[in-house]
Amino acid sequence: MLHCKQSPWLTTQRETSQSKEFQEESDNLLQLGVWMELQWTDEYLRWNSTEWSGIERLAIGSEEIWMPDFRHFSSYYNPEDLNECANPKCSVAPNGTVVCLPVCGMNAKCDADYSRWPFDVHRCNLWYGTWANSMDEVDRL
């Protein structure tokens, strides 16, 4: 078992929406296509670049390293969505900083109010979190 000398990870998460689709006929389901930026430091992925031919960046599949279990939670649950961001490629710097940019498909159930139709506005709350870790261990930006 490895012992961490510091807090095991610091994660930042940013979301940029690429596509949105609201489906009234599908029980007010909001479907999103988003890019997420996940960043953290892993002390076990550090190296001295001068000792390794000057390598300053390593591209690696997320299935080969530890990844935070940061997920989208909503009132809509579909077990197929649990792998919506599966296996993005990641970039690792010599100081152990890992950056992954998964493209994710997410669904959220929204309460629709059609009282001002066709000028209605729909507001949806999207909640994010981690299953296994305390949110005190995660910094979200």
C-alpha positions in Angstrom: 0.0 0.0 0.0 1.3 3.4 -0.9 1.2 6.2 1.6 0.4 9.8 0.4 2.5 12.5 1.8 0.0 15.2 0.9 -3.7 15.5 0.2 -4.2 12.8 -2.5 -5.8 15.1 -5.0 -7.0 18.5 -5.9 -9.6 18.5 -8.7 -10.8 21.4 -10.8 -13.8 20.9 -13.0 -15.0 23.2 -15.7 -17.9 22.5 -18.1 -18.4 23.9 -21.5 -21.6 23.0 -23.2 -21.3 22.0 -26.8 -24.9 21.0 -27.6 -28.3 21.3 -25.8 -31.6 19.6 -26.6 -34.8 19.8 -24.6 -37.2 17.0 -25.3 -40.7 17.7 -24.2 -42.0 14.4 -25.5 -39.3 12.6 -23.4 -40.7 13.7 -20.0 -38.9 17.1 -20.1 -35.4 15.6 -20.5 -32.5 18.0 -21.1 -29.7 16.3 -23.1 -26.3 17.9 -22.9 -23.1 17.3 -24.8 -20.2 18.9 -22.8 -16.5 19.1 -22.5 -15.2 18.8 -19.0 -11.8 19.7 -17.7 -10.6 17.6 -14.8 -7.2 18.5 -13.3 -5.4 17.2 -10.2 -1.9 16.4 -8.9 -0.8 12.9 -8.4 2.5 12.7 -6.5 3.2 9.2 -7.9 3.2 10.5 -11.4 6.1 12.9 -10.9 9.5 12.7 -12.7 12.6 14.7 -13.3 12.5 15.5 -17.0 16.3 15.8 -17.3 16.6 12.2 -16.2 14.1 11.1 -18.9 15.5 12.6 -22.1 13.8 16.0 -21.5 10.2 14.5 -21.6 7.9 17.4 -20.5 4.5 15.8 -21.2 3.1 12.3 -21.2 -0.1 11.4 -23.0 -1.8 8.5 -21.3 -5.2 6.7 -21.3 -7.3 7.4 -18.3 -7.8 3.6 -17.8 -4.1 3.4 -16.8 -4.1 6.0 -14.0 -6.3 6.9 -11.0 -9.2 9.2 -11.9 -11.5 11.1 -9.6 -15.0 9.8 -9.7 -16.6 13.2 -10.5 -20.1 12.7 -11.8 -23.2 14.5 -12.9 -26.1 13.9 -10.6 -29.7 14.8 -11.6 -33.2 13.7 -11.0 -32.9 11.6 -14.1 -31.1 8.3 -13.6 -30.1 6.0 -16.5 -27.5 3.3 -15.7 -26.2 3.6 -19.2 -25.1 7.2 -18.4 -22.6 6.1 -15.8 -19.9 5.7 -18.5 -20.8 8.9 -20.3 -17.2 10.2 -20.0 -15.4 6.9 -20.0 -11.7 6.6 -20.9 -10.6 10.1 -22.0 -7.0 10.7 -22.9 -5.0 12.6 -20.3 -1.9 14.7 -20.2 0.7 14.4 -17.4 3.3 17.0 -16.6 6.6 16.3 -14.7 5.2 17.9 -11.5 2.4 15.3 -11.4 -0.3 17.6 -12.8 -2.8 15.5 -14.7 -5.3 17.1 -17.1 -8.1 15.1 -18.7 -10.7 16.6 -21.1 -13.5 14.1 -21.5 -16.4 14.8 -23.8 -19.5 13.8 -21.9 -23.2 13.1 -22.7 -25.4 14.0 -19.8 -29.1 14.0 -19.2 -31.1 16.0 -16.6 -34.8 16.0 -15.9 -36.2 19.6 -15.8 -39.6 20.9 -14.7 -41.0 22.7 -17.6 -43.4 25.6 -17.3 -45.3 26.3 -20.5 -47.5 29.2 -19.1 -45.7 31.7 -21.3 -45.4 29.5 -24.4 -44.0 30.2 -27.0 -41.8 32.5 -24.9 -41.2 30.0 -22.1 -38.0 29.7 -20.3 -36.8 26.4 -18.7 -34.4 26.3 -15.8 -32.6 23.2 -15.0 -30.3 22.6 -12.0 -27.3 20.4 -12.7 -25.6 18.9 -9.7 -22.1 17.4 -9.7 -20.2 15.5 -7.1 -18.2 12.5 -6.2 -19.4 9.1 -5.0 -16.4 8.1 -3.0 -14.8 11.2 -1.7 -15.8 14.2 0.5 -16.5 17.4 -1.4 -14.0 19.0 1.0 -11.3 17.2 -1.0 -12.4 18.7 -4.3 -12.0 22.3 -5.4 -14.4 23.1 -8.2 -13.9 26.1 -10.4 
